[in-house]
Amino acid sequence: MRHPARLGIALTIALATAGCSTAAGDGSTTDDDPAARPSTKAAPFTSCGRQVSLAAPPKRTVALDQTSTETLLELGLQDRTAGTANIKTKIPGQYAAAYAKIPVIAPKIATGEQLRAATPDFVVAGSADLFTKDRAGTREELGALKVPTFVSAVDCPQQSPAGTAPFELLFSDYENLGKVFGVEERAGKLAADQRAAVARAGQNASKVARGAGRPGRPTVVYLYSVFNGMPYVAGRTGLPSEMSRIIGAQNAFDDVDQDWPEVSWEEVAKRDPDFIVIGDLSERGRPGDSAKEKRAAMTQHPVISKLAAVRDGKVLEVPGIELDPSVRSVHALGLLADGMKGLGYVR
């Protein structure tokens, strides 16, 4: 935000009108499920180290990214979602009808001006970096304007008990949002169903054969993107490392303390993974995003093409967006568990 003071005044005025709005987001839902009906009192909560309280369940929530929007839709909150932004990939069929009714305030990262125009009473984001002065505004600025904010616990694990698994942080998001909106029963069911999916995928771990005749668990490289000819892979802090552990594999780049570091093809070859997972980001549309392009980059590289994993076709494809924490991540986890069986790693 280039003019924070001026924007603050404008946002205050805009928010004052939100209480009189009769647009979608008036607190009602289209679902007859009692679990989706709002309570009359919002529970206080802590989000990414910041204490937040609301006088009542939100009526006009803006989600600053696609993954947060899909979580709200899973919780049956489409009629209380006043805006979405930062759409990275095609909306899946199960969300398409509800998503089509939500205004897109910005196809990419939302600015403070775009957020202001949506007159929110609550703002949700999957990562803290969407709340900056030159983006939607800082959480402190929005808090001063009586606009509470929520950041996924997965993006700030340091604020959770030590050793909390990434999927549990994701499930805590569902449960905390359930309290905020008064839909605890629906949120609890979503968390329980996904915990069960994680448990099913974890049944692999005790049945995994050793990788390529080598000691230890089979190693895997997650190829997320190829940009300017350079590969971006999953590091230790990304969700794929936890996925690997659950299914009985080992992320080959667990020694790199980043989510998606840029590395060299030579370094990938040095790790010599037992299998490779490609994140298909075809719909994002950037060069090197599609699974086809990534396969071509590997098979045409003079060194990578000679790896046993590439030569023997030990390559799995999953939707790239599902490798980042979201309500859809358990789907990718299931694909990985099934893929390991298909590759012969599960007894």
C-alpha positions in Angstrom: 0.0 0.0 0.0 1.7 3.2 -1.2 -0.4 5.5 1.0 -1.2 3.6 4.2 -2.9 6.5 6.0 -5.1 7.4 3.1 -6.0 3.7 2.6 -6.7 3.3 6.3 -9.3 6.1 6.2 -10.9 4.7 3.0 -11.0 1.2 4.4 -12.6 2.4 7.6 -15.3 4.0 5.6 -15.8 1.0 3.4 -16.0 -1.3 6.4 -18.6 0.9 8.0 -20.8 0.2 5.0 -20.3 -3.6 5.3 -22.7 -3.8 8.2 -25.5 -2.5 6.0 -24.7 -4.7 3.1 -27.3 -7.2 1.9 -25.0 -8.9 -0.6 -24.2 -12.7 -0.4 -22.6 -13.3 2.9 -25.5 -12.3 5.1 -24.8 -15.1 7.5 -27.2 -17.6 5.9 -26.3 -20.8 4.1 -27.8 -22.7 1.3 -27.1 -26.0 3.1 -29.9 -27.4 5.3 -27.3 -29.3 7.3 -27.6 -28.0 10.9 -23.8 -28.3 11.2 -23.5 -25.5 8.6 -25.8 -23.0 10.4 -23.9 -20.2 12.2 -24.0 -19.8 15.9 -24.8 -16.4 17.4 -21.4 -16.0 19.1 -17.9 -16.3 17.7 -15.3 -18.0 19.7 -11.9 -16.2 20.3 -8.9 -17.9 18.7 -5.2 -17.6 18.2 -3.8 -17.4 14.7 -0.1 -17.5 13.9 0.7 -16.0 17.3 -1.9 -13.2 17.2 -4.9 -13.2 19.5 -8.1 -12.5 17.6 -11.7 -12.1 18.8 -14.9 -11.4 17.0 -18.2 -10.0 18.2 -20.1 -12.4 16.0 -19.4 -15.0 13.3 -18.1 -13.3 10.1 -20.6 -12.5 7.4 -18.2 -11.1 4.7 -15.0 -13.1 4.6 -12.4 -12.6 2.0 -9.9 -15.4 1.3 -6.6 -14.2 -0.1 -5.8 -17.4 -1.9 -7.4 -20.4 -3.7 -6.5 -22.9 -1.0 -8.2 -20.9 1.8 -11.3 -20.4 -0.4 -11.6 -24.2 -0.9 -11.3 -24.7 2.8 -14.2 -22.3 3.4 -16.2 -24.1 0.7 -15.6 -27.5 2.4 -17.0 -25.9 5.6 -20.1 -24.9 3.8 -19.4 -21.2 4.0 -19.8 -20.0 0.4 -22.6 -17.6 1.4 -20.4 -15.9 3.9 -17.4 -15.6 1.5 -17.4 -12.1 -0.1 -14.3 -12.5 -2.2 -11.4 -14.7 -3.3 -8.0 -14.0 -4.9 -4.8 -15.6 -6.1 -6.3 -18.4 -8.2 -3.4 -20.7 -9.2 -5.1 -23.5 -11.0 -8.4 -24.7 -12.4 -11.2 -25.0 -9.8 -12.0 -28.7 -9.3 -15.5 -29.9 -10.1 -16.6 -30.4 -6.5 -16.2 -26.6 -5.8 -17.0 -25.2 -9.2 -20.7 -24.2 -8.6 -20.0 -22.6 -5.2 -16.8 -20.9 -6.4 -18.6 -19.3 -9.4 -20.8 -17.4 -6.9 -17.8 -15.8 -5.1 -16.4 -12.5 -6.5 -12.8 -12.7 -7.6 -11.3 -9.5 -6.2 -8.0 -10.2 -7.8 -6.9 -13.1 -10.1 -3.4 -12.9 -8.6 -2.3 -11.4 -5.2 -4.7 -8.9 -3.8 -3.8 -5.3 -3.0 -5.1 -3.2 -0.1 -7.4 -1.3 -2.5 -8.9 -4.6 -3.9 -9.4 -5.9 -0.4 -11.1 -2.6 0.7 -13.6 -2.8 -2.2 -14.8 -6.2 -0.9 -15.8 -4.6 2.5 -14.6 -7.7 4.6 -15.3 -8.3 8.2 -12.7 -11.2 8.3 -9.7 -12.1 6.1 -8.2 -15.5 5.7 -4.9 -16.5 4.1 -2.8 -19.6 3.7 0.4 -17.7 4.2 1.5 -14.7 6.2 3.3 -13.1 3.3 0.0 -12.1 1.8 -0.4 -9.7 4.7 2.2 -7.1 3.8 2.1 -3.3 3.2 2.4 -3.7 -0.5 -0.2 -6.5 -0.7 -3.4 -6.7 1.4 -1.9 -4.8 4.3 -0.3 -6.0 7.5 -2.3 -7.9 10.1 -1.6 -5.0 12.5 -3.0 -2.5 10.1 -6.1 -4.5 9.5 -6.5 -5.3 13.2 -6.4 -1.5 14.0 -9.3 -1.2 11.5 -11.3 -3.9 13.3 -10.8 -6.4 10.5 -9.6 -9.7 12.2 -7.3 -11.9 10.2 -6.4 -15.6 10.0 -3.2 -17.3 8.8 -2.9 -21.1 8.3 -1.0 -22.7 11.2 1.0 -24.6 8.6 2.7 -21.4 7.6 3.8 -20.7 11.2 4.6 -24.0 12.9 6.8 -22.3 15.4 3.6 -21.0 17.1 2.4 -24.6 17.6 3.6 -27.2 20.1 6.9 -28.7 19.1 6.7 -31.7 17.0 3.1 -31.1 15.7 2.9 -32.8 12.3 2.1 -30.6 9.3 -1.2 -32.4 8.6 -2.3 -31.9 12.2 -1.6 -28.1 11.7 -3.8 -28.2 8.6 -6.6 -30.0 10.5 -6.3 -27.4 13.3 -7.1 -24.8 10.7 -10.4 -26.5 10.0 -11.2 -26.8 13.7 -10.3 -23.2 14.5 -12.3 -21.9 11.5 -15.2 -24.1 12.7 -15.1 -22.2 16.0 -14.9 -18.8 14.4 -17.9 -19.5 12.1 -19.9 -21.6 14.5 -19.7 -24.7 12.3 -17.7 -26.9 14.7 -19.5 -30.1 13.8 -18.8 -29.8 10.1 -15.2 -28.8 10.7 -14.7 -31.7 13.1 -16.0 -34.2 10.5 -13.7 -32.8 7.9 -10.7 -33.1 10.2 -11.8 -36.6 11.2 -12.2 -37.8 7.6 -8.9 -36.4 6.6 -7.1 -37.9 9.6 -8.5 -41.3 8.5 -7.2 -40.7 5.0 -3.7 -40.0 6.4 -3.9 -43.1 8.5 -4.8 -45.2 5.4 -1.9 -43.8 3.5 0.3 -44.5 6.5 -0.4 -48.2 6.3 2.2 -48.3 3.5 5.1 -47.5 5.8 5.3 -50.9 7.5 5.1 -52.7 4.2 7.6 -50.7 2.1 10.5 -52.7 0.6 13.9 -51.2 0.5 14.7 -48.8 -2.3 16.4 -50.3 -5.4 18.3 -52.9 -3.3 19.8 -50.1 -1.2 19.5 -49.8 2.6 16.9 -47.5 4.0 13.6 -46.3 2.7 13.2 -45.6 -1.0 14.2 -42.0 -1.8 12.1 -39.6 -3.8 12.6 -36.2 -5.5 9.6 -34.0 -5.9 9.9 -31.9 -9.1 7.6 -28.9 -8.6 8.7 -26.6 -11.4 11.3 -26.1 -14.1 12.0 -22.4 -14.5 14.7 -21.0 -16.9 15.9 -24.6 -17.2 16.5 -25.0 -13.4 14.5 -27.5 -11.3 12.7 -26.6 -8.1 12.3 -29.5 -5.7 10.7 -30.1 -2.3 13.0 -29.3 0.6 12.7 -30.3 4.2 10.2 -27.7 5.3 7.6 -28.4 2.6 4.6 -30.8 3.0 6.1 -33.5 0.7 8.7 -34.4 3.4 5.9 -35.2 5.7 4.1 -37.1 2.9 7.2 -39.1 2.3 7.5 -40.1 5.9 3.8 -41.2 6.1 4.0 -43.4 3.0 7.4 -44.9 4.0 9.7 -43.0 1.7 12.5 -40.5 2.2 12.6 -37.0 0.6 16.1 -36.9 -1.1 16.4 -33.1 -0.3 15.5 -33.3 3.4 18.8 -31.6 4.2 17.7 -28.4 2.5 15.9 -26.1 4.9 13.4 -24.6 2.4 10.0 -25.5 1.0 10.8 -25.4 -2.7 14.5 -24.6 -3.3 16.1 -24.1 -6.7 18.8 -26.8 -7.3 20.8 -28.0 -10.2 20.1 -31.0 -12.3 23.5 -32.3 -11.3 22.5 -32.2 -7.7 19.3 -34.2 -8.5 21.5 -36.7 -10.3 23.8 -36.8 -7.3 20.9 -37.8 -5.0 20.0 -40.6 -7.5 16.4 -41.0 -6.2 14.6 -44.3 -6.4 11.6 -42.6 -7.9 10.5 -39.1 -8.9 7.2 -37.3 -8.3 6.2 -34.6 -10.8 3.8 -31.8 -9.7 1.6 -31.0 -12.6 0.9 -27.3 -12.7 -0.3 -27.2 -16.3 -3.2 -24.8 -15.6 -0.8 -22.2 -14.0 0.6 -21.8 -17.5 4.2 -20.8 -16.8 7.0 -22.3 -18.9 8.1 -25.6 -17.4 4.9 -26.0 -15.3 3.3 -29.0 -17.1 4.0 -32.6 -16.4 4.8 -33.1 -20.1 7.4 -30.3 -20.0 9.0 -31.7 -16.9 9.2 -35.2 -18.3 10.8 -33.7 -21.5 13.4 -31.8 -19.4 14.4 -35.0 -17.6 14.5 -37.3 -20.7 16.5 -34.7 -22.7 19.0 -33.9 -20.0 22.3 -35.7 -20.7 22.8 -36.7 -17.0 19.2 -37.0 -15.6 18.1 -39.2 -18.5 20.5 -41.8 -17.3 19.1 -42.1 -13.8 17.4 -45.5 -13.2 14.3 -43.7 -12.0 13.9 -41.9 -15.4 15.2 -44.8 -17.5 12.9 -47.3 -15.8 9.8 -45.0 -15.8 9.6 -44.7 -12.0 7.9 -41.4 -12.2 4.6 -40.4 -10.6 2.4 -37.4 -11.4 0.2 -35.6 -9.0 -1.6 -32.2 -9.1 1.1 -29.7 -8.2 -1.2 -27.5 -6.1 -1.9 -30.5 -3.8 1.8 -30.7 -2.8 1.3 -27.4 -0.9 -0.9 -27.5 2.2 -4.6 -27.4 1.4 -7.8 -29.2 1.9 -6.9 -31.3 -1.2 -3.5 -32.4 0.1 -4.8 -35.7 1.4 -5.8 -36.6 -2.2 -2.2 -36.2 -3.3 -1.1 -38.3 -0.3 -3.4 -41.1 -1.5 -2.0 -40.9 -5.0 1.5 -41.2 -3.7 0.6 -44.2 -1.5 -1.1 -46.0 -4.5 1.8 -45.0 -6.7 4.4 -46.6 -4.5 2.3 -49.8 -4.7 2.3 -49.5 -8.4 6.0 -49.1 -8.5 6.5 -52.2 -6.4 7.8 -50.6 -3.2 5.0 -52.0 -1.1 5.1 -55.7 -0.2 
